[in-house]
Amino acid sequence: MTRDGTALTADLVRTLLRAQHPDLAERPLRLGARGWDNQLWRLGDDLAVRLPWATATADALLLKEHTWLPVLAPRLPLPVPVPQRLGAPSAGFPRPWIVTTWVPGVPGDLAPATRVQEAADALAGFLTALHRAAPDDAPPGRERGGPLAPLAGQFERGLASAVELGLLPEPETVRAMRAIWADAVAAPVWSGPAVWLHGDLHPANVLTADGTFCGVIDFGDLCAGDPACDLAAAWTLLPDSALDHFHTAYRPTYRTEYQPARRPAQDPVNDHPVPDPPQHPAADDATLRRARGWALFRALGCLLIGEAGRRGRPGGKPSWAPPARSALRRIVPTP
């Protein structure tokens, strides 16, 4: 059921196809997934229909994908869902919709990557290809790709909720999380070119096969900004021991005049030691500090969404909790 009360059924999807894309209308059709913004219906073996259903902003996100993904997809080394057709609003369904290519694979929250070198190479290759300077008319992010400071209140509320729910029982872990967050916020902001970002690289938006990544989906948060937002994926998506290999393999083409300030040895707010991030010339110290902050922010959010799923609450996804806990283990140092 959509926000306006329209029931999204196979009959409705087929009716829309017959009216606007009749050459596709008789293909086998079945429900594929229900996401935050859209429903996905498999259309034969190689296509899918995506229709907005849960949020008011979903229309704009779909149209953004329809505009930009055909431009970006040819240079990306992993398969992505490329829009093929656009469906116009109609009496039967008063919102735009698209037909895209289908990307096979298992979502990473259900089947995490396990092959260290292969997964690190695949993710680094994808982000190297994506992270190029974006044009002036590239879409802005929904809090993605910008500074972390405006998200401080949301981070603290999430942290308090996780503690209250018993998800973070060790005070030392909470102190370390606050120290890492404070360090990321204190890092110099990105002064290089605004680069293309996926913007939402959590485990459910990557696909895996044979222990490595085989596709990337859901580009609704595609935007231009600070690459640190996407580089967080090195902590949240890769298996243990893959971080250094990823930073060696990540070779973006953007260039900046930015010279990062030397990091403090101690977090000034919490007086808690902050471990050095891995060093690599392609991703400077400040960018990696911000990236780890983004990783912490995303892992905490996924942990709470996973707990909501365990409790049967709307919007909860229990499969998100295990990868979130694994990510926190990689992000937060243990004594």
C-alpha angles and dihedrals in degrees: 000000000000127000090266093050099259112147111227105217136157089253092056093047091049091048090053091050093049091052098047109014106024094166088069099039100094097050118115109276131198138154112268106178146333112228134181093274108010145035117228122212120190111233109195117311101307109033140058136194117224119198127180113240118144108044137040091229095056093092093060092045092054093048090049090055090047090054102043112024095070087056096048103035099075092063097046118098095211124063116260130182105269116200112240104172137019123219117209124220112267142170090272094051117009097202135073119260136181142216113221139175115272117241113207122218142087120278112256094237087064098037113020121201111267106174105089104202097034094049093045091050092048094050094042091049092050094049093042089057095043099044099080126128109282124222121257092257094055112128119264120239129253092241087314120122096016134096119308096223095084088058094056094101092049090049093051092048091050092048092049091050092050091051092047091051091051093246093125106037097163115084090203090060092051091049090050091050091052090049093051091047093049090049092051093049090048093052115106111269121249111279098174129092119303103256130198112272134189086212099197110056100158121143096267091057096059125068126216139199130173092003098305140077118284103169148001122223143180107048094178090123094048106146145137125261146081113004089217088082091066097033087067085079090077088072099034103042110027127083121250116289093023099101099088093045090051093053090049092051097043106097112165120184098221117110129203138185090219116128110194121226118244111267120244116249090224131040104246095212103048100020087230123140115250116206118231116257119233114281125232131149093231092060112033126214096263093049091051091049090053091044092055089050090053089048091052092047092050096044091051091051092049091049090056093046089051091051090049088054092050089054092048095245123155113270093017121133115194093194090066095067101071096053089044091055091047090051093050089052089056095043101044117059118233122222 
